[in-house]
């Protein structure tokens, strides 16, 4: 949608900045053909002066612009659409070829949204900033920007980035002491200058959310947390499931669920709305496009008896989508297993595509896009399910699908119905058939995802479903929250960070991407009090470096070590080429000091120094020549301060010793 943008530009701003230049042609946020200049008011001048004071903007920037940008009224929520109607965001930009630039954004209600500062300086020495100092720096600034900051936000995460030493502090938005789901404000502190470089909001629609008023949020829950947990355990508990690990193309058994939201007033399960019916099935697209055929190959394949003719494929497509559609083109593609006909569909302003198996003309997937401006879904849930099942019976592939344990999500556009795949009575996460039924009770999307794996190889889990559910419920990620719906803020019980909880054989809570949830909170060593350098260990913890469920005196496996240095890629060829080790054979064995030293040198891009000639001393270590191929790695590690004691190449260091080596390599 095209929006008019207004540019405030006037010589009066010369009073506020040494130089004013509109530079509209350089400002990508401005549409020059629709720019309208307006008079700068005294109020606007006062606001700029206030902003400069808050952010201590003193540089002689050669360019200063203010741009106003109306918000898109299609936010995905009827409530937010009304909220942002006629509203805009206002950007203040200072820029200079030598100094760099500053962008600051407010909304038209005067609420702060973001700050970004960049410089064109050369390399600077990094400053070590204490946690309390960094937190005070961030919060002093935020209190000047956000009224009642202490009541609206609570500390969520503190992180020091390994290598750069930069700091990120994240705060969760709260209303009535209840989190607004997935809504945060983050502050980045640049270690080179010891000052805030970025402040930004995160969430599904941060610009629109900035217009939310606390008065619209009611805390009227009648269901207690304990009652909500009981409903969760009854309606959507973690259950035994198969998870496909794409990194190493394997299958594992886990406990998993898509957490259902629970209305905090009624205790009813909330059907999450979805507008994803426009999304074609990416995996099928990839398969189709991976090996396009030449005309010569197509002619040769067309002559094969097992390939159906194009005319037959078109007839089948028309039977499925209806005769109102026209087939704009048809193409033959292949993957490793099959040949497919892919056809592009057209009907007035509606478009789509359909893919059929070229050998048997069975439906692989199809998707039709609609441009209906004011969609309305009056189809009852049971009728949409009936339509989807009838379509599946007639055209789809029912094999391994559970037709009873379906998931239904409704929106104004229609009803999305998911039939999960079950193997040996166990669901396969995110695999199955998706069917979208439009508001006219017509199927407009069909996708089936079914990977090929040997599920019998998946290891059993030695703890119960009840234990897994308690791990999740005790993780502080299930609780009371606000979500924004079409009717405004709604108080719910559910997953606060919108994760799909997964718990594998290690009993660690992860999300659907395999990332550990609340990772740093789970790093707790029982023998921490005996540690030689608690400060170093705490610094590593703030960087997210540590192991869960271990003591400092424990040995460390190769697999665990590479996870510590963020090199947990899971595939043997990677480790072979990068670190020169047989990962498959070694991953579960205790790592040796020499392989730690070598890996840290390589991981920090210092291996080039090992290739230098005639510059290394022969007496840095006892029995130095016995180190063999590891000698130069040890010398480089010594030179960069990784090693500060006697070496023991074949020793299997404790976790504490490993962590100190890592700390020395990044401090």
Secondary structure by P-SEA (a helix, b strand, c coil): cbbbbbbbbcccccccccccccccccccccccccbbbbbbcaaaaaaaaaaaaaacccccccccbbbbbbcccccccaaaaaaacccbbbbbbbbbccccbbbbbbcccccccbbbbbbcccbbbbbbbcaaaaaaaaaaaaaaccccccccccccbbbbbccccbbbbbbbbbcccccccccbbbbbbcccccccccccccccccccccccccccccccccccaaaaaaaaaacccccbbbbbcccccbbbbbbcccbbbbcccccccccccccccccccaaaaaaaacccccaaaaaaaaaccccccaaaaaaaaaaaccccccccbbbbbbcccbbbbbbbbbccccccccccccccccccbbbbbbccccccccccaaaaaaaaaaaaacccccccccccbbbbbbcccbbbbbbbbbccccccccbbbbbbbcccccccbbbbbbbbcccccbbbbcccaaaaaaaaaaccccccccccccccbbbbbccccccbbbbccccccccccccccccccccccccccccccaaaaaaaaaaccccccccccccccaaaaaaaaccccccaaaaaaaccccccccccccccaaaaaaaaaaaacccccccccccccccccccccccccaaaaaaaaaaaccccccccccccccaaaaaaaaaaacc
